[in-house]
């Protein structure tokens, strides 16, 4: 028969309630006593009944994590980091995919509300009003978008877009296209705002093409528009679109970066596998996943907090960006992606 909580109590010489607290509220148990209880539980092979514990504590020790598109390589590092970090805090993570659909997003939050202690809402497509209303049903932490009155973890994509445009201008590009992302995306608005300002300050022209779905197919579909625009460089909303564009240009006999330079955003594994390897803006997605878990556990019961964590982005210069028709300066230093938001120089 499986070991019971009473077996653990007898083996460790404490009351059953002490064993219960050792698992459900460890901060209330003396550290030496808890270590003794855990050792006895490990020896007996005892595992606490999470459902029974939830009835006693009101905590499920489950977290919901909702992403816009699980097939997008931006999300897996965030998911894995959040799952690993939560597991270390004795929490399980349920992952759900909305397929970029705001309606599905709302349904999933409501479906998870009674099964989890909180939800990490990643790159949501709902309005701020909808998100605020849902936060009354379950504690929320928003990732990749600030929502007034709710805790959030964001990546400074505006900084990254500015660095990307400045890099292209330094290479001699004065006509640049921006492949926009999905309508209603906070990240897309931040990228467009920062890229427009950086181009204006540098005396360059920025042509915005979009909005677009954040997919490889959308990048491919914009190849003709890029060629018609007569630009010498392109900044894409994400790596997927950048890779799709490079492939479509190659099929048209247009070489990157010899004829058109292309820069992506995210620094996904895909950016290092495409040829030419993609110049891109590194976003610290793993760090964002860990920070979001910490924030949810810290602010879970405080649904009206202005807590905001901002993680830095960095430009990673590879092979898809090269000299433009107005080159007056060198391309600058090559950089490696940041570790948890901190950049380091490359020795390549």
N, C-alpha and C positions, 0 to 999 in steps of 0.2 A: 504493500500500500504506500502511496505517496506520503511524505512527511507532512504533518499539519503544524499550524502555528503553536499548538499546545506542546508538540514534540520539541519544537525549538525552545519554547519557554522552559521546559523541564531540563533540556540539555544545557542551557545557559544559566539556569538558576535564577530566572527573573519571572515577573508576572507576564501573563499573556498580553496585557495592555502595553507593557514596555516593548515587547516584540513588535506589536502593531505600530507603535510610534517610531520605532527604529527604522521602519520602512516608509511610513506615510508622513512623518514629521520629524526627521532626523535632528533638526535643530533643537528639539525639546529633550533629547536624550544625551546623557553624558557620553563623550567621545569614546572613552574606554569601554563603557557598557555596550554602546552600539557596535564597536568592533568585535566584542565578545559574542554578541547576538548574531552578527553577520557571519562570523567564523562558524558558529554552530549551525546556522542555516545552510552554509556552503557544504559542510560535512554531511549533513542529512539530505542534501539535495532539495531543500525546501524552496519553493517559488511562491511569492505572495499572489493571491487571487486579485488581479487588477480590478475586476468588476466589483468585487466585495469592498475593496479599498475605496473605490469611487463613491460607493454608497455612504461610507463612513466619512470621508474627507470632502466630498463634493468635487474632487479632482479626478479626471480620467487619465491624466498623464499622457494624453494624446494631443497632437498639434496637427492642424490642417495646413497644407501648403498648396496654394492654387496658382498655377502658372498659365500664361497666355498661350503657349505652344510648346509642349514638351519635346517636339521634334526639332525645335530651334536650338542649335548647339550653345547658345547663350545660357540656357537654363540648367542643363545637367550638372555643371560644377557647383552652381548655387544649391541645387537639390541635395547633392551628395554631401556638401559641407554642412548644410542645415541638419540633415539626417544624422550625420556622425556627431555633430555638436549636441544635438538633442538627446541622442542615445547616452552620451556621457553624463547627461543630467537626469537620466532615468525617464525620458520621454520618447514616445514613438511618433513618427511622422506619417500622415496619410497624404499622398500626393494626388492632385486632380488637375486635369487639363481642360481649358475652356475653348481651345481652338479659335482664339481671338474673338470670341462671341460674348458681348457684355451680358446678354440675357442668360446664357449658360453660367456665366460667372456668378450672377446673383443667385441662381438656383443652387449652385454648389455651396455657396456660403451658408444658405439657409439649411441645406441638407446636412452639413457638417456641424452646425451650431450646437446641437444637443449631444454630439459625440466627442467633442474636443474641448480643451481648455482655452483655445484661441486659434486664430487663423492668420497665416502669413499670406498676404495678397500681393502677388508679384506682377508688376507691369499691368495693372488693371485697366480695362477699357470702359468701365462704368463711370458715370459722372460723380463728382465729389459729393453731391447730394445723396445719391444712391449709397455710396460707400459710408457716409456718415450715418444714414438710417440703419444700415446693416450692422454698424458697430454697436447699436443698442441691443442687438440679438446675441452677439458674441464678441469678445475682445479681438481687435484687429491690429496688426502691424502691416503697414503698406511698404512694399519694397519697390524702388525705382520710380517713386512718385510721391511728392509731399501732399498731404491732405490736411487742411487746417483743423486743429483740435485732435489729431490722431498721431500716435507715434509712427515714425517713418525712417527708413534707411534709403538714402539716395546715393547715386554715383554721379560725380560732377562731369556729366557729358558735355556741358557748355565749355568747360575748360579744355576738354579733349577736342571739341570741334574747332575752337580757336587755335589750338596748337597745330591741328591738321591744316587749316587754311594758311596759317603763317608759314608752315613748312612748304606748302605748294607755291606760295608767292615767292619765298626765298629761292626756290628752284627756277623761277622765271615764268610762272603761270599767272596770267592776268585775266583769263576767261575760264571760270570754274563752274561746273554744274554740281548741284546738291540733289541727290536722289532722296526725296523725302520718304518718311515712314508712314505708318497708319494714321488716319484721321483720328483725332481725339487723344493721341499719345502725348503725354507730358514730355517724354524723352525727345520725341520728334520736334516739339515746340522749342525745347531748350537748344537742340542742335541747330535748328533753323535761325533762332534769334542770335546765337553766338557766332555762327558762320557768316550771317549777313553783316553783323557789326565788324567782324574781323576783316572781311573783304572790303568793306567801305573804308575802314581805317588804313588799309594797305593800297587803296586806289585800284582794287580789282573789281571785276564784274562777277556777280553770283547769279546764276540761273537756277531757279528751283523747279524741279520736275517731280510732280507728285500731287497729292499723297499716293502712296503705294503700300501694298501688303508687304510685310517684312520677310520676303521669301526670295530664294534663288531665282525662281521663275519671274518675279517682278523685276529683278535686276536685269535679266535677259531681255525682257519685254521693252525695257527703256533704252536699249542700244541704239535703235534708229533715232530716237529723240535726242540722245546725246550727240550723235553725229550731225543731225540737223542743226543743233545749237552751235556748232562750230567751236566747242570748248577744247582746251588742251588738257584739262584735268577734271576729275570727278571725286567728290566726297559722297560716300553712300551711307545711308542710315545705319546699316550693320554689315557684318562680314558676308552674310548670305547674299545680300543684294550685290555687293562688290564682286564676289566670285561669279555670280550669274552674269553680271555685266562683262567681266573679263572674258568669260567663255563665249558669249555672244559676239563680242568684238573680234575675238580670234577667228570665229567662223566667217566673219566678214573681211578677213585679211588685215584687220587693224591691230597692230602690235602694242602691247603694254609692257614697259612704259615708253617705248620709242616714239609712238605717235600720241598716245593718251596716257596720262598717269591716273591711277585709281587708288583711293584710300578708303578703308573700311572703318568700322567701329565695333569693338568688343574684344578683339584678339582671341577668338575661339581657336580650337585646335585646327579647324579648317584653314585658317589664315596661314599656317605654317606648312600646309600640305599642297596648297595650290601652286601652280607655276605660271608666272613668277610668284614668289612668296609675297604675301600681302602686307603692305604698309598699313598700319591700323592703330586705333586708339584702344589701349588696354583698359578694360573695366574690371575692378576687383570683385568679381561675382561671388567667389568662395567666401571672401571676407564679409560680403553683404549677407550671405546666408547665415553665417555664424552670428553676426551682429543682430540680425532680425530675431533669431531664437532668444538671444540674451534679452533683447528689448521686450519681447512678448512675456517672458517669464518674470521680468522685473516690473512691467507695467500692466500685467494681465488684468488686474481688477480696477485699474485706473483708466477708464475709457475716455477721459478728457485730459490728455496730456499733450504738451507741445514738444515732447522729446523728438529730436531730429539728429540722426547721424549722417554726416556727409563724407563719403570716401573719395579720394582723389583718383583721377585718371591720368594716363601718360601716353605719349606718342611713341609707337614702336616702328622705327624706320627699317623697311626691308627693301624688296626689289621692285615693287609695282609702282613706285614713284621715281621719276627721273627728271632731267633738265627740260624746261619749257622753252618756248620761243623767245622769251624776254629774260633769259637767265642773266643775273648780275651778281649772284652770290652762290657759295657752295651749299650743299645740302645739309650741313650741320652734322652733329654727332648722331651716331646710331645708338639706340637704347633698347634695353631689354624690358619686358613687361614688369610691372610692379609686383612685389610680394606683399599681399594685404595692403595695397595702396601706396607702397613706398617704392620708388623707382631706383634702379641702379644702372650705371653705365655698362654698355656691352664692350667686350674685348674682341669682338669679331673683326 
